[in-house]
């Protein structure tokens, strides 16, 4: 179900934003003008990925430095680990995520 989470202007390029929904915490990332969404809870120890540092398409969890590709959800630190990624779309300046 597509859910409107915020305005595109609320996310700066090269940064993340945490949005709490009734069903799940979502981390939004804007890189290269595109917006990506991951489950905000790191699979390692539950760290808030949306508060991590974003370098190009790589976010680093602020708790234990696990790194994830925000475009795919693939963990770059632990082989085989994967973070839940949600499809996104932008319409009329609003960010929608398929939760």
TAQUI-V130373 format. One record per backbone hydrogen bond with DSSP energy under -0.5 kcal/mol. NH is the residue of the N-H (numbers start at 1). CO is the residue of the C=O. If there is no record, write none. Layout:
nh=NH co=CO
nh=NH co=CO
//
This chain:
nh=3 co=97
nh=5 co=3
nh=5 co=95
nh=6 co=95
nh=8 co=93
nh=10 co=7
nh=11 co=8
nh=12 co=10
nh=14 co=30
nh=15 co=12
nh=15 co=30
nh=17 co=28
nh=19 co=26
nh=21 co=19
nh=21 co=24
nh=26 co=19
nh=27 co=38
nh=28 co=17
nh=28 co=26
nh=29 co=36
nh=30 co=15
nh=31 co=29
nh=31 co=34
nh=34 co=31
nh=36 co=29
nh=37 co=86
nh=38 co=27
nh=39 co=84
nh=40 co=25
nh=42 co=40
nh=42 co=47
nh=46 co=42
nh=49 co=40
nh=49 co=47
nh=51 co=48
nh=52 co=49
nh=53 co=60
nh=55 co=53
nh=55 co=58
nh=57 co=55
nh=58 co=55
nh=59 co=68
nh=60 co=53
nh=61 co=59
nh=61 co=66
nh=65 co=61
nh=68 co=59
nh=69 co=74
nh=70 co=57
nh=70 co=68
nh=71 co=57
nh=72 co=69
nh=73 co=69
nh=75 co=81
nh=76 co=67
nh=77 co=67
nh=79 co=77
nh=81 co=78
nh=83 co=73
nh=86 co=37
nh=89 co=96
nh=91 co=94
nh=94 co=91
nh=95 co=6
nh=96 co=89
nh=96 co=94
nh=97 co=3
nh=98 co=87
nh=99 co=1
nh=99 co=97
//
